[in-house]
Amino acid sequence: MRQIRLTEEEKQQLALLHKTSTNSVVRDRSFCLLLSDKGNSMKAVSQTVNIHWRTVSRLFDAWEQVKTGD
């Protein structure tokens, strides 16, 4: 099971984006990352947000790429 671990600062920033962004894609992506950090599987995240699990996987790939600086 693949999960994303967030720092407290990242959690706060993503929660703020999820609550205040006018862009629905930004809200969904923020919510996916927050759900994963809470221990939800990619399948559960995709079902909650109503997007394909492969989309969640690509989001996680992109997040990890930015975090590692590759």
trRosetta pair geometry for C-beta under 8 A, 3 or more apart (Angstrom, degrees):
i j d omega theta_ij theta_ji phi_ij phi_ji
1 41 5.0 -83 -146 -114 114 95
1 42 7.5 -172 -158 0 71 84
2 36 8.0 -27 119 -150 70 122
2 41 7.9 81 49 -153 58 65
2 42 5.8 23 62 -38 98 119
2 57 7.5 69 72 -116 151 80
2 60 6.3 90 138 159 126 166
3 36 5.0 168 -151 177 70 89
3 37 7.2 132 173 -89 102 28
3 39 6.7 -11 -124 -121 151 34
3 40 7.7 136 -115 64 105 45
3 41 7.7 -78 -73 -108 92 39
4 33 5.5 -60 85 -146 151 75
4 36 4.3 58 31 111 93 134
4 37 5.8 -52 92 -64 81 74
4 60 5.8 -146 -59 -128 112 94
4 63 6.0 0 -123 106 140 150
4 64 7.6 -133 -112 -61 97 89
5 37 6.2 106 -128 -123 32 83
6 10 4.1 -132 -167 91 100 122
6 11 4.9 127 116 -58 130 80
6 14 6.9 -67 -143 8 157 141
6 33 6.6 91 -65 157 131 103
6 34 7.5 -30 2 -101 157 51
6 37 4.4 -38 12 -99 107 144
7 10 4.6 97 51 6 76 102
7 11 7.0 -136 94 -6 41 86
8 11 5.6 -51 -149 34 33 115
8 12 6.5 33 154 -19 65 104
9 12 5.8 -54 -150 35 31 111
9 13 6.3 27 154 -15 65 108
10 13 5.8 -57 -145 40 31 109
10 14 6.0 26 159 -15 67 110
10 33 7.9 -94 154 146 112 133
11 14 6.0 -59 -143 41 26 106
11 15 6.1 27 158 -21 64 109
11 34 6.8 100 -138 -116 75 89
11 37 6.6 -147 -95 115 102 166
12 15 5.8 -55 -145 36 27 111
12 16 6.4 28 155 -19 62 106
13 16 5.8 -55 -151 35 30 112
13 17 6.5 30 151 -17 64 105
14 17 5.5 -51 -147 38 35 112
14 18 6.2 39 153 -23 66 105
14 30 4.4 170 -167 -157 82 92
14 33 5.5 -109 -141 83 154 123
14 34 5.4 -179 121 -59 129 100
15 18 5.6 -51 -146 34 31 114
15 19 6.4 21 157 -12 64 110
15 30 7.5 176 -67 164 20 120
15 34 6.5 102 -76 -100 73 142
16 19 6.0 -63 -147 41 28 104
16 20 5.8 -17 171 16 67 119
17 20 6.7 -79 -127 52 20 83
17 21 4.9 24 -174 -37 68 120
17 26 5.7 -107 175 156 112 105
17 27 7.0 -164 139 -95 78 49
17 30 4.3 -174 93 -86 113 153
18 21 7.1 -12 -89 15 11 107
18 27 5.4 94 -140 -148 52 69
18 30 4.1 -148 -64 107 85 127
18 31 5.1 113 -125 -65 123 78
18 34 6.6 -34 -45 -7 152 146
21 24 8.0 177 112 -65 106 20
21 26 4.2 -119 172 95 161 125
21 27 5.1 -161 68 -59 115 81
21 30 7.2 149 4 -3 139 142
23 26 4.1 68 85 9 109 112
23 27 6.8 176 92 -12 57 83
24 27 5.4 -52 -147 37 37 114
24 28 6.2 37 155 -19 68 105
25 28 5.8 -54 -147 37 31 110
25 29 6.3 28 156 -16 65 108
26 29 5.9 -55 -143 39 28 108
26 30 6.2 30 157 -19 63 109
27 30 5.9 -58 -148 38 27 111
27 31 6.2 26 155 -19 63 111
28 31 5.7 -58 -147 38 29 112
28 32 6.4 35 154 -25 65 104
28 49 5.3 107 -156 -164 95 125
28 51 6.8 95 175 -30 134 138
29 32 5.6 -49 -148 30 32 115
29 33 6.7 29 156 -14 63 104
29 59 5.8 -164 -135 -140 92 133
30 33 6.1 -59 -155 37 31 108
30 34 6.4 27 151 -16 66 110
31 34 5.6 -57 -146 40 32 111
31 35 6.1 34 156 -21 67 106
31 48 7.8 -136 143 117 116 115
31 49 6.0 147 97 -94 120 116
32 35 5.9 -56 -147 36 27 110
32 36 6.4 27 155 -19 63 107
32 45 5.2 81 -144 177 77 123
32 49 5.7 -31 -75 -34 90 158
32 51 7.8 -44 -82 46 130 133
32 56 5.7 -159 -158 -125 133 91
32 59 5.8 37 104 108 150 159
33 36 5.7 -53 -148 35 31 112
33 37 6.5 33 154 -20 63 105
33 59 7.4 -124 -60 146 87 119
33 63 6.4 151 -105 -102 120 156
34 37 5.7 -54 -150 34 32 112
34 38 6.7 29 152 -18 63 106
35 38 5.7 -60 -154 36 34 111
35 40 4.5 -33 160 39 91 141
35 44 7.3 -151 160 111 123 96
35 45 4.7 147 100 -111 132 94
35 48 6.2 176 -126 65 161 152
35 49 7.6 -143 6 -38 153 108
36 39 8.0 128 178 -5 32 9
36 40 5.9 -88 -93 63 36 85
36 42 7.4 21 -104 -84 109 60
36 45 5.7 -3 -63 -74 82 147
36 60 7.1 152 -113 -95 169 112
40 44 4.2 -123 -172 91 100 125
40 45 5.1 126 116 -58 122 82
40 48 7.2 -22 -175 -6 158 142
41 44 4.6 97 53 8 78 101
41 45 6.9 -140 95 -4 41 87
42 45 5.6 -54 -146 38 33 113
42 46 6.1 32 156 -20 66 107
42 53 5.2 86 137 -156 104 98
42 56 4.9 157 -159 108 92 134
42 57 6.2 38 -154 -67 149 77
42 60 7.3 -70 -102 -23 115 145
43 46 5.9 -55 -146 37 28 109
43 47 6.4 25 156 -16 63 108
43 53 5.6 -15 -95 -100 57 131
44 47 5.8 -57 -146 39 30 109
44 48 6.2 31 155 -22 65 108
45 48 5.8 -57 -147 35 28 111
45 49 6.2 3 164 2 66 112
45 56 5.3 125 98 -133 119 147
46 49 6.4 -66 -139 50 26 94
46 50 7.8 95 165 -88 55 5
46 51 5.5 -103 -147 77 75 66
46 52 6.2 -31 -158 146 129 14
46 53 4.2 -93 -30 -82 164 61
46 55 7.1 125 -119 56 106 93
46 56 4.8 -107 -70 -20 95 136
47 50 7.2 23 -171 -78 29 46
49 56 7.7 137 48 -81 133 109
51 55 4.7 -82 154 71 116 141
51 56 6.5 137 94 -47 110 86
52 55 4.7 101 65 -3 82 102
52 56 7.5 -149 100 -2 49 83
53 56 5.4 -51 -156 35 43 115
53 57 6.4 49 146 -24 69 101
54 57 5.3 -47 -148 33 37 117
54 58 6.5 39 152 -19 65 101
55 58 5.8 -51 -149 35 33 110
55 59 6.5 37 149 -20 63 104
56 59 5.5 -52 -151 35 33 115
56 60 6.4 34 151 -18 66 104
57 60 5.7 -54 -149 36 32 111
57 61 6.4 36 150 -22 64 104
58 61 5.4 -48 -147 33 35 116
58 62 6.4 34 154 -18 65 104
59 62 5.8 -56 -150 37 30 110
59 63 6.3 32 152 -21 65 107
60 63 5.6 -53 -145 36 32 114
60 64 6.2 28 157 -15 65 107
61 64 6.0 -61 -149 40 26 107
61 65 6.2 29 153 -23 64 109
62 65 5.6 -53 -145 34 30 114
62 66 6.5 29 156 -17 64 104
63 66 6.0 -58 -153 36 29 108
63 67 6.3 27 151 -19 64 110
64 67 5.5 -54 -145 37 34 114
64 68 6.2 19 161 -8 68 109
65 68 6.3 -63 -143 44 26 99
65 70 5.2 -88 -153 61 77 100
66 69 7.5 32 -177 -74 30 38
